[in-house]
């Protein structure tokens, strides 16, 4: 039986899975690394840390699985999106990589829109507006602020694609991750020559673009030796972490939406045709499914909002091993709607639908009758409302959502799953696969190696629904009344958020 590796180069660490041909996870290994913040709102990492973590986790996972080097037939790569690795002519890293959550590029976002001829024309070219997290603004920031480093740069790679370079010696990327650079013609699934010309960027700076299951190269002798594998092992395109998570949860056909409730919340829906929100509230990217696309809405502080509450506000509870169980029990005792208490989950600003870095987290409607359980429940409800914002835009665009698949840490709470179902007015299901991006790219590796004819077949063979949480008909009207109030609160506070942000 063939075996495959799924490697996910995340922000806090790298995870590697060993997956058998029938989709079973045989072993896993993880290694963390640090994050540098040289200035407020700046985030950087050393790409060498990713490579050392890749070596360590591959060796550890293969050893745990008790496999021989030749048993590993293919590798799939996933990773944090949007990050920028700058390389010189000698394949050396020019400076630390700028990450997806780095916020230094507001001026460059404005420059991109100006050079493109306005926000509307930019969206027509690359399907998305300019956001500070994307890669293109980072490249312009380097040119504007570190011209000597920019002059040295001959290639710009995404995090997982720098690991690919170390594995295969090839400069390659794939459509899903490349979509998040703001330089890809998402409709044609290749670089936008029109935008590159307007930004005065040389097309040779960017890697060849593949579909996600395509083979992009084989392990070099040096890489095979470091990983303890063979040069017969191939590396497929893989996917950015959001698309990889969608594959890992079986969101590879129309009508299925993935709701990933981690630190951030991601609403990800498969689309057989390319559809673009003309206002740019949702991202439209190429999917990791050949010839398909997806739309995605993001809540920056989803389960992260509850984590903040437990760790920073409930210190005496946080000291206990079952802290989240205690908070869940208290939240369950509070009534639906939290007796008029609303929470705006904008602790890190917000992306969908507002794209507002000035937005701030807020409790609105507090009274003397509210207790800790009310606050906890209102956080869960506020996050669910924020995710419903994305669902409302999809409904406006007439994108069908027949099934919602919940994943991530927040999905482990039965109460939070029920709140989501009630706020969405739709059943929420969970599935047997819980390893997300690393599992998704392991399945893509299996397709690339020929074990399955396509990713749809691979997912059908390995992923199934294991629980169902139907919406409570009595709760739906409560949340239907609350949702427009939640939406109006942002509009009412928008100008105040700007003033508050100015206070530092």
C-alpha positions as CSV (number, residue, x, y, z in Angstrom):
1,X,0.0,0.0,0.0
2,X,1.2,3.5,-0.9
3,X,1.6,6.1,1.8
4,X,1.6,9.9,1.6
5,X,2.7,12.9,3.7
6,X,0.7,16.0,4.3
7,X,2.9,18.9,5.6
8,X,1.3,22.1,6.9
9,X,3.6,25.0,7.4
10,X,1.6,27.1,9.9
11,X,2.2,30.4,11.7
12,X,2.9,28.8,15.1
13,X,4.4,25.5,13.9
14,X,4.6,22.8,11.3
15,X,2.6,19.6,11.3
16,X,3.2,16.5,9.3
17,X,0.8,13.6,8.8
18,X,1.4,10.1,7.4
19,X,-1.7,8.9,5.6
20,X,-2.3,5.5,4.1
21,X,-3.9,4.9,0.6
22,X,-7.3,4.3,2.2
23,X,-7.2,7.6,4.1
24,X,-6.2,6.4,7.6
25,X,-3.8,8.6,9.6
26,X,-0.9,6.4,10.8
27,X,1.2,9.0,12.6
28,X,1.6,12.7,13.1
29,X,4.3,15.1,14.4
30,X,4.5,18.8,15.1
31,X,7.2,21.3,15.9
32,X,6.6,25.0,16.9
33,X,8.6,28.1,16.2
34,X,8.6,31.8,17.1
35,X,7.1,34.9,15.6
36,X,9.1,38.2,15.5
37,X,7.3,41.5,16.0
38,X,10.0,44.2,15.3
39,X,7.3,46.9,15.5
40,X,3.7,47.1,16.5
41,X,1.5,45.3,13.9
42,X,4.6,43.9,12.1
43,X,5.0,40.1,12.0
44,X,7.9,38.2,10.5
45,X,9.4,34.7,10.5
46,X,12.7,33.1,9.5
47,X,12.0,30.6,6.6
48,X,14.9,28.5,7.9
49,X,12.7,27.7,11.0
50,X,10.0,26.2,8.7
51,X,12.6,24.0,6.9
52,X,14.1,22.7,10.2
53,X,10.6,22.0,11.5
54,X,9.8,20.2,8.2
55,X,12.8,17.9,8.5
56,X,12.1,17.1,12.2
57,X,8.4,16.4,11.7
58,X,8.8,14.3,8.6
59,X,11.5,12.1,10.2
60,X,9.4,11.8,13.4
61,X,6.1,11.0,11.7
62,X,7.6,8.4,9.4
63,X,9.4,6.7,12.3
64,X,6.2,6.6,14.3
65,X,4.4,5.0,11.4
66,X,7.2,2.4,11.2
67,X,7.6,2.8,7.5
68,X,10.5,2.5,5.2
69,X,11.8,5.4,3.1
70,X,10.4,3.9,-0.1
71,X,6.9,3.6,1.3
72,X,6.3,7.3,1.1
73,X,5.3,7.9,-2.5
74,X,4.2,11.6,-2.5
75,X,4.1,14.7,-0.5
76,X,1.4,17.5,-0.3
77,X,2.2,20.9,1.0
78,X,-0.1,23.4,2.8
79,X,0.8,26.5,4.6
80,X,-0.1,30.0,5.9
81,X,-1.2,32.1,3.0
82,X,0.0,35.5,1.8
83,X,3.5,35.4,3.4
84,X,6.4,36.6,1.3
85,X,9.8,35.0,1.0
86,X,12.3,37.1,-0.8
87,X,15.2,35.3,-2.5
88,X,18.3,36.5,-4.3
89,X,20.1,35.1,-7.3
90,X,22.0,32.6,-5.1
91,X,18.7,31.2,-3.7
92,X,19.4,32.8,-0.4
93,X,16.7,34.5,1.8
94,X,17.1,38.3,1.5
95,X,15.3,39.2,4.8
96,X,12.8,37.6,7.2
97,X,9.4,36.8,5.6
98,X,6.5,39.2,6.1
99,X,3.4,37.2,7.2
100,X,-0.3,37.2,6.5
101,X,-1.1,39.2,9.7
102,X,1.5,41.9,9.1
103,X,-0.3,45.3,8.9
104,X,2.4,47.6,7.7
105,X,1.2,47.9,4.1
106,X,-1.8,50.3,4.2
107,X,0.0,52.9,1.9
108,X,0.9,50.1,-0.6
109,X,-2.7,48.9,-0.7
110,X,-3.7,52.5,-1.7
111,X,-0.9,52.5,-4.2
112,X,-2.0,49.3,-5.8
113,X,-5.6,50.6,-6.2
114,X,-4.3,53.8,-7.7
115,X,-2.1,52.0,-10.2
116,X,-4.9,49.6,-11.1
117,X,-7.2,52.5,-11.9
118,X,-9.4,52.1,-8.8
119,X,-10.8,49.4,-6.6
120,X,-13.4,48.3,-9.1
121,X,-10.9,47.8,-11.9
122,X,-8.5,45.9,-9.5
123,X,-11.3,43.5,-8.6
124,X,-12.0,43.0,-12.3
125,X,-8.3,42.0,-12.8
126,X,-7.7,39.8,-9.8
127,X,-11.2,39.2,-8.2
128,X,-10.3,40.9,-4.9
129,X,-9.5,44.3,-3.4
130,X,-6.1,45.2,-1.9
131,X,-5.8,44.1,1.7
132,X,-2.8,44.6,4.0
133,X,-2.4,40.8,4.6
134,X,-1.9,40.0,0.9
135,X,1.5,39.5,-0.8
136,X,1.5,42.1,-3.5
137,X,1.4,45.0,-1.0
138,X,4.4,43.4,0.8
139,X,6.4,43.4,-2.4
140,X,5.7,47.0,-2.9
141,X,6.6,47.8,0.7
142,X,10.0,46.2,0.2
143,X,10.5,48.3,-3.0
144,X,9.4,51.5,-1.2
145,X,11.1,51.0,2.1
146,X,14.1,48.6,1.6
147,X,15.2,49.4,-2.0
148,X,18.6,47.6,-1.5
149,X,16.8,44.4,-0.5
150,X,14.4,44.8,-3.3
151,X,17.2,45.2,-5.8
152,X,18.7,41.8,-4.6
153,X,15.3,40.0,-4.9
154,X,14.9,37.8,-8.0
155,X,12.1,35.5,-6.7
156,X,9.1,35.9,-4.3
157,X,7.7,32.7,-2.9
158,X,4.9,31.8,-0.5
159,X,5.8,30.0,2.7
160,X,4.9,26.5,1.5
161,X,6.5,27.1,-1.9
162,X,9.8,28.0,-0.3
163,X,9.7,24.6,1.4
164,X,8.9,23.1,-2.1
165,X,12.1,24.8,-3.4
166,X,14.1,23.2,-0.6
167,X,12.5,19.8,-1.4
168,X,12.7,19.7,-5.2
169,X,14.9,22.6,-6.3
170,X,11.9,23.9,-8.3
171,X,10.2,27.3,-8.2
172,X,6.5,26.4,-8.3
173,X,3.2,27.3,-6.8
174,X,-0.4,26.3,-7.2
175,X,-3.6,28.2,-7.9
176,X,-5.3,28.3,-4.5
177,X,-2.3,29.9,-2.6
178,X,-1.3,32.0,-5.5
179,X,-4.8,33.5,-5.6
180,X,-4.1,35.2,-2.2
181,X,-1.1,37.1,-3.6
182,X,-3.4,39.6,-5.3
183,X,-1.4,39.0,-8.5
184,X,-3.3,36.1,-10.1
185,X,-5.8,36.3,-12.8
186,X,-8.3,34.1,-10.9
187,X,-10.5,33.5,-13.9
188,X,-7.6,32.3,-16.1
189,X,-5.7,30.6,-13.2
190,X,-2.4,32.3,-14.1
191,X,-0.5,35.5,-13.3
192,X,-2.2,38.7,-14.3
193,X,0.2,40.2,-16.8
194,X,-2.0,43.3,-16.8
195,X,-1.6,44.0,-13.1
196,X,2.0,43.1,-13.0
197,X,2.6,45.6,-15.8
198,X,0.8,48.4,-13.9
199,X,2.7,47.6,-10.7
200,X,6.0,47.5,-12.7
201,X,6.8,44.0,-11.4
202,X,8.8,41.5,-13.5
203,X,6.8,38.3,-14.2
204,X,10.1,36.3,-13.8
205,X,9.9,37.1,-10.0
206,X,7.1,34.6,-9.7
207,X,6.9,30.8,-9.8
208,X,5.3,28.6,-12.4
209,X,1.6,28.0,-11.5
210,X,0.2,24.4,-11.2
211,X,-3.1,22.9,-10.3
212,X,-3.2,21.6,-6.7
213,X,-2.9,17.8,-7.5
214,X,-0.3,18.2,-10.2
215,X,3.2,16.9,-9.6
216,X,5.7,19.8,-9.3
217,X,8.9,17.8,-8.9
218,X,10.7,15.0,-7.1
219,X,12.9,15.2,-4.0
220,X,16.5,16.1,-4.7
221,X,19.1,13.8,-3.4
222,X,20.1,16.3,-0.7
223,X,16.5,16.7,0.5
224,X,15.8,13.0,0.4
225,X,18.8,12.4,2.6
226,X,17.8,15.1,5.1
227,X,14.2,13.8,5.4
228,X,15.1,10.1,5.3
229,X,13.1,9.5,2.1
230,X,13.9,8.6,-1.5
231,X,14.3,10.6,-4.7
232,X,11.3,8.6,-6.2
233,X,9.0,10.6,-3.8
234,X,7.1,13.3,-5.8
235,X,5.8,16.6,-4.5
236,X,2.3,17.8,-5.6
237,X,1.1,21.4,-5.8
238,X,-0.8,21.3,-2.5
239,X,-2.9,24.2,-1.4
240,X,-3.1,27.3,0.8
241,X,-4.3,26.4,4.3
242,X,-7.9,27.5,3.8
243,X,-8.4,25.5,0.5
244,X,-6.4,22.6,2.0
245,X,-8.7,22.6,5.1
246,X,-11.7,22.5,2.7
247,X,-10.3,19.5,0.9
248,X,-9.6,17.9,4.2
249,X,-13.3,18.3,5.2
250,X,-14.6,17.2,1.8
251,X,-15.8,20.6,0.5
252,X,-15.1,19.7,-3.1
253,X,-18.5,20.0,-4.7
254,X,-21.2,22.6,-5.1
255,X,-23.6,23.4,-2.2
256,X,-21.2,22.3,0.6
257,X,-19.8,25.0,2.9
258,X,-16.9,24.6,5.4
259,X,-17.2,26.6,8.6
260,X,-13.8,26.4,10.3
261,X,-14.0,27.9,13.8
262,X,-10.4,28.3,15.0
263,X,-8.6,31.4,16.2
264,X,-10.2,33.0,13.2
265,X,-13.4,31.8,11.6
266,X,-13.6,30.9,7.9
267,X,-16.7,30.4,5.8
268,X,-15.6,28.6,2.7
269,X,-17.9,27.5,-0.1
270,X,-17.1,25.5,-3.3
271,X,-18.2,27.0,-6.6
272,X,-18.2,25.3,-10.0
273,X,-18.2,28.7,-11.7
274,X,-16.2,31.8,-10.8
275,X,-18.4,34.3,-9.0
276,X,-17.1,37.6,-7.6
277,X,-18.7,39.9,-5.0
278,X,-18.4,43.3,-6.8
279,X,-18.0,45.0,-3.4
280,X,-15.1,42.8,-2.5
281,X,-16.6,41.7,0.9
282,X,-15.9,38.0,0.1
283,X,-12.6,36.7,-1.3
284,X,-12.9,34.7,-4.6
285,X,-9.9,32.4,-5.1
286,X,-9.1,29.3,-7.2
287,X,-10.0,26.2,-5.3
288,X,-7.7,23.2,-4.8
289,X,-10.1,21.3,-7.1
290,X,-9.0,21.4,-10.7
291,X,-10.9,24.0,-12.7
292,X,-13.1,25.1,-9.7
293,X,-13.2,28.2,-7.5
294,X,-14.3,29.1,-4.0
295,X,-15.6,32.1,-2.1
296,X,-14.4,32.8,1.5
297,X,-15.4,35.1,4.3
298,X,-13.2,35.6,7.4
299,X,-13.9,36.6,11.0
300,X,-10.5,37.4,12.4
301,X,-11.3,36.7,16.1
302,X,-13.7,33.7,16.2
303,X,-12.7,31.1,18.8
304,X,-9.9,33.5,19.6
305,X,-12.6,35.8,21.2
306,X,-13.7,33.1,23.6
307,X,-10.0,32.3,24.3
308,X,-9.4,35.9,25.1
309,X,-12.4,35.9,27.5
310,X,-11.3,32.7,29.3
311,X,-7.6,33.6,29.5
312,X,-7.7,37.3,30.1
313,X,-11.0,37.9,31.9
314,X,-11.7,34.6,33.7
315,X,-8.3,34.1,35.3
316,X,-9.6,31.9,38.2
317,X,-11.4,29.6,35.7
318,X,-8.4,29.6,33.3
319,X,-6.3,28.1,36.0
320,X,-8.4,24.9,35.9
321,X,-7.9,22.0,33.5
322,X,-11.6,22.1,32.4
323,X,-11.8,25.8,32.0
324,X,-13.7,25.7,28.7
325,X,-16.1,23.1,30.0
326,X,-17.0,25.4,32.9
327,X,-17.5,28.4,30.6
328,X,-19.6,26.3,28.2
329,X,-21.8,25.1,31.2
330,X,-22.4,28.6,32.4
331,X,-23.1,29.9,28.8
332,X,-25.7,27.1,28.3
333,X,-27.6,28.3,31.4
334,X,-28.0,31.8,29.9
335,X,-31.1,32.2,27.7
336,X,-31.0,32.5,23.8
337,X,-30.1,36.0,22.8
338,X,-28.3,36.6,26.2
339,X,-31.1,38.8,27.4
340,X,-30.3,41.6,24.9
341,X,-26.5,41.4,25.3
342,X,-24.5,41.6,22.0
343,X,-20.8,41.0,21.4
344,X,-19.0,42.4,18.4
345,X,-16.0,40.1,17.8
346,X,-13.6,42.7,16.4
347,X,-10.7,42.1,18.8
348,X,-8.3,42.1,15.8
349,X,-10.2,44.4,13.6
350,X,-12.4,42.7,11.0
351,X,-12.2,41.4,7.5
352,X,-15.6,40.2,6.3
353,X,-17.7,42.1,5.5
354,X,-16.1,45.3,6.7
355,X,-12.4,45.0,6.0
356,X,-11.8,47.5,8.9
357,X,-8.6,47.3,10.9
358,X,-10.0,50.1,13.2
359,X,-13.0,48.0,14.3
360,X,-12.8,47.0,18.0
361,X,-14.4,44.3,20.1
362,X,-17.4,45.5,22.1
363,X,-20.1,44.3,24.5
364,X,-23.3,46.3,23.9
365,X,-26.4,46.0,26.1
366,X,-24.9,45.2,29.5
367,X,-27.2,45.4,32.5
368,X,-26.9,44.6,36.2
369,X,-28.7,41.3,35.5
370,X,-26.0,39.9,33.2
371,X,-23.4,37.5,34.6
372,X,-20.4,35.6,33.3
373,X,-22.6,33.0,31.5
374,X,-24.4,35.8,29.6
375,X,-21.0,37.2,28.5
376,X,-19.7,33.9,27.4
377,X,-22.9,33.0,25.5
378,X,-23.0,36.5,23.8
379,X,-19.5,35.9,22.6
380,X,-20.5,32.6,21.0
381,X,-23.6,34.3,19.5
382,X,-21.6,37.3,18.3
383,X,-19.1,35.1,16.4
384,X,-22.0,33.2,14.9
385,X,-23.6,36.4,13.8
386,X,-20.3,37.5,12.2
387,X,-20.2,34.2,10.3
388,X,-23.8,34.8,9.2
389,X,-22.6,38.0,7.6
390,X,-20.8,35.8,5.1
391,X,-23.8,33.6,4.6
392,X,-26.0,36.7,3.9
393,X,-23.6,37.8,1.2
394,X,-23.7,34.3,-0.4
395,X,-27.5,34.3,-0.3
396,X,-27.4,37.8,-1.9
397,X,-25.2,36.3,-4.7
398,X,-27.6,33.3,-5.0
399,X,-24.8,30.8,-4.1
400,X,-26.5,27.6,-2.8
401,X,-25.5,26.3,0.6
402,X,-27.1,22.9,1.1
403,X,-24.8,21.7,3.9
404,X,-22.6,23.4,6.5
405,X,-19.7,21.4,7.8
406,X,-18.2,22.6,11.1
407,X,-14.6,22.0,12.0
408,X,-11.9,23.6,14.2
409,X,-11.7,23.9,18.0
410,X,-15.0,25.8,18.3
411,X,-16.8,23.0,16.6
412,X,-16.0,20.6,19.5
413,X,-18.5,22.5,21.7
414,X,-22.0,21.1,21.3
415,X,-23.4,24.4,22.6
416,X,-21.5,26.4,20.0
417,X,-22.6,24.1,17.2
418,X,-26.2,24.5,18.3
419,X,-25.9,28.3,18.5
420,X,-24.4,28.3,15.0
421,X,-27.3,26.1,13.6
422,X,-29.9,28.3,15.3
423,X,-28.2,31.6,14.1
424,X,-27.8,30.2,10.5
425,X,-31.3,28.7,10.6
426,X,-29.7,25.5,9.1
427,X,-28.4,22.1,10.2
428,X,-24.7,22.0,11.0
429,X,-22.8,18.7,10.6
430,X,-19.4,17.4,11.7
431,X,-17.2,14.8,9.9
432,X,-14.8,12.1,10.7
433,X,-11.7,14.0,9.5
434,X,-10.3,16.5,12.0
435,X,-6.8,17.2,10.8
436,X,-7.7,19.9,8.4
437,X,-5.0,21.3,6.0
438,X,-2.4,18.6,6.5
439,X,-5.0,15.9,5.8
440,X,-6.3,17.7,2.7
441,X,-2.9,18.0,1.1
442,X,-2.1,14.3,1.9
443,X,-5.3,13.5,-0.2
444,X,-4.0,15.7,-3.0
445,X,-0.7,13.8,-2.9
446,X,-2.6,10.6,-3.2
447,X,-4.4,11.9,-6.3
448,X,-1.1,13.1,-7.8
449,X,0.5,9.7,-7.2
450,X,-2.4,8.0,-9.1
451,X,-4.2,6.3,-6.1
452,X,-7.4,8.3,-7.0
453,X,-8.5,9.7,-10.3
454,X,-9.4,13.1,-8.8
455,X,-9.9,14.8,-5.4
456,X,-13.6,14.3,-5.4
457,X,-13.1,10.5,-5.5
458,X,-10.5,10.7,-2.8
459,X,-12.8,12.7,-0.5
460,X,-15.8,10.4,-1.2
461,X,-13.7,7.4,-0.2
462,X,-12.3,8.8,3.1
463,X,-14.6,11.5,4.5
464,X,-18.1,11.0,6.0
465,X,-20.6,12.9,8.3
466,X,-20.5,11.7,11.9
467,X,-22.9,14.1,13.7
468,X,-25.8,16.4,12.9
469,X,-27.1,19.4,14.8
470,X,-30.4,20.6,13.4
471,X,-31.6,24.2,14.0
472,X,-34.1,24.6,16.8
473,X,-37.3,26.0,15.3
474,X,-38.0,28.0,18.5
475,X,-34.6,29.6,18.5
476,X,-34.5,30.7,14.8
477,X,-37.0,33.7,15.3
478,X,-34.9,35.0,18.3
479,X,-31.7,35.1,16.2
480,X,-33.5,36.4,13.1
481,X,-34.6,39.4,15.2
482,X,-31.1,39.8,16.7
483,X,-29.1,39.6,13.5
484,X,-30.1,43.0,12.0
485,X,-29.5,44.7,15.3
486,X,-26.0,43.1,15.4
487,X,-25.3,44.4,11.8
488,X,-26.5,47.9,12.7
489,X,-24.2,48.1,15.7
490,X,-21.1,48.2,13.5
491,X,-22.6,51.0,11.4
492,X,-23.5,52.9,14.6
493,X,-20.0,52.6,16.0
494,X,-17.9,52.8,12.8
495,X,-16.9,56.5,13.2
496,X,-16.3,55.9,16.9
497,X,-13.9,53.0,16.2
498,X,-11.8,55.4,14.0
499,X,-11.6,57.9,16.9
500,X,-10.8,55.1,19.4
501,X,-8.0,53.8,17.2
502,X,-6.5,57.2,17.1
503,X,-6.1,57.1,20.9
504,X,-3.4,54.3,20.4
